[in-house]
Amino acid sequence: MTSGETKNFVKGIAFISPWLIGFLAFLAVPFAMSIYYSFCDYSLLQPPVFRGLANYRELFGDSVFWLTLRNTFGFAAAALPLGIIAALALAILLNSPVPAPGVWRTIIFLPSLVPAVANAMLWLWIYNQQNGLLNILLSGIGISGPNWLNANWAMTAIIFMGIWGVGHTVVIYLAGLQDVPRDLYEAAEIDGAGWWRRLFNVTLPMISPVIFFNLITALIGTFQVFALPYIMTGGGPDRATYFFTMYLYDNAFTFLKMGTASAMAMIQLLIILALTGIAMYTSKRWVHYQGK
Amino acid sequence: MFTTRASPHRTVFLVIVLLILSALFILPFLWMLSTSLKTNAQTMQSPPVVLVPPQWQNYPAVLSSEKVNFRLFARNTLILAALTVAGTVLSSAICAYGFAKIKFRGRNALFLLMLATMMVPFPVTMVSMFSLFRWLGDTTGIEFIGTFKPLWVPAWFGNAFFIFLLRQFFMTVPDELSEAAKIDGCSELGIFFRVMLPLSRPALVVVALFTFMGVWNDFLGPLLYLQRPEQYTLALGLQSFQSQHGGAEWNLMMAASLMTIAPVIVLFFMAQRTFIQGIATTGMKG
């Protein structure tokens, strides 16, 4: 390195040093520790004792582990497509020429601002069997609704309440829609393409990068779902809404099995990486980037 | 919808659809508000009563409740938010400047590494961070567990996502400006504080706003590290309120929930443009 390069190197490292130190202290070191703990018996009160693959072996033989994995995958399989379709449909609707577009957009967006805990409280009350809003509305059309948070319905209830908070994603899709060049639609219309053709052959391909980016972030988020089920159902009833991260949390801070929790964290990381990898690999087929 | 012409029929149809959807999206808010203004007995009434003399005293009742001290929770949350927002904005901006404006060896590799860290889910480091803070408390004598520190200290070491965001913004600032300042004898730090930061106010506001929202919403962090009720944030306090009142007193619970939502809604209306543009740009980087 020349002296100018050395000077720049020192200056550059100095500027990014907060992140560099934070990366080492709050990510790299804890990450390495987590890997080590995942091979240990560790209760936090005593120093960790190495026990090889025992944590992983126990997890693979643990029916609750598989149950939380099934619940989490089931939740993701329903919530992700539902969220994407709802957000896209709303964005397309809000992107149409209508009077007072700002008002509608604000109304759809507002619920996504509600903090998770307040959201949980509100929906606990909406889903209340005797006096909840949902059953009051249903009784209006002669249906006597169940307790929506019972073992049969709790998962569905948690999945569907997510639509209310979809406004954040709608805003992102709206921005994507507004970037689609208008002349593409004009050309398609001249060629006689109807509404659905324009949707599938112009709109969706053009905003596929936005959908893809959203899918990845939603994927990572969905596999960490914690606060809502923790507050609303505590994972119940009958572990019907017991998710992976909740079991991880319980292992760590309720049962003080830090080793087991760390092993779960490693498995979670691998699952997320694998799914992201699959999404990226298949994206070549359905994500269209415009030549820049 | 993706059409260049809008027929009157179509507009009427769209407005009707939007009216129905908007009603559905607003209904939960109205339900929350109406419940919060009822007596406890009225919330249990069947068929439900809609128009009742509003029980405004439910709000002061929540604020002065002896079991859950909402005023203290709000204060805790604001202190935590102030420390976190200040730390995140300042440290992320400094790092972003380094990544955007200083050419040094290894910069691109480090930048890629930083982007990769965004993929690591929180639970991966949750357990070891907890034991790390415990160990830090034991060796230094400065207690971390059971204090706010684990929640705000890491904020002063930059946030990968916001560094990325600010770097993209800083890149759009022409180099000529900093060159001119350099010729005038300004140091790199001087350029950062006197040229870059004033020019980047909109981006910094986005970071501040989103960080604030993050603190306001965070539940798992406070749940892990805060142990005594007098330290609780609003999110944790609201949850403990629910578990203590165990499914009864929905009027008070809705009043409490509304009070944690209201500041965010007010903030949104004050900075609507920043919010929407911030979300749009952060969500589009692919």
Interface residues (C-beta under 8 A of the other chain):
Chain A: M1 E5 N8 F9 K11 G12 I13 A14 F15 I16 P18 W19 L20 I21 G22 F23 A25 F26 L27 V29 P30 F31 M33 S34 Y37 Y42 L44 L90 I92 L93 L94 N95 S96 P97 V98 P99 W104 T106 I107 I108 F109 L110 P111 L113 V114 P115 A116 V117 A118 A120 M121 L122 W123 L124 W125 I126 N128 Q130 N131 L133 I136 W164 H168 T169 V171 I172 L174 A175 G176 V180 R182 Y185 E186 E189 W195 R198 L199 V202 T203 P209 V210 F212 F213 N214 T217 I220 F223 Q224 F226 A227 Y230 I231 T245 L248 Y249 A252 F253 M258 A261 S262 M264 A265 M266 Q268 L269 I272 L273 T276
Chain B: M1 F2 T3 T4 A6 T11 L14 V15 V17 L18 L21 S22 F25 I26 L27 P28 F29 W31 M32 T35 T43 M44 Q45 S46 P47 P48 S91 S92 I94 C95 Y97 G98 F99 I102 K103 F104 R105 G106 R107 L110 L113 M114 T117 M119 V120 P121 F122 P123 V124 T125 M126 V127 S128 M129 F130 S131 L132 R134 P154 W156 F157 G158 A160 I163 E188 F192 M213 W216 N217 F219 L220 L224 L234 A235 L236 L238 Q239 Q242 G247 W250 M253 M254 A256 S257 L258 T260 I261 V264 I265 F268 Q272 I276 I279 A280 T281 G283 M284 K285 G286
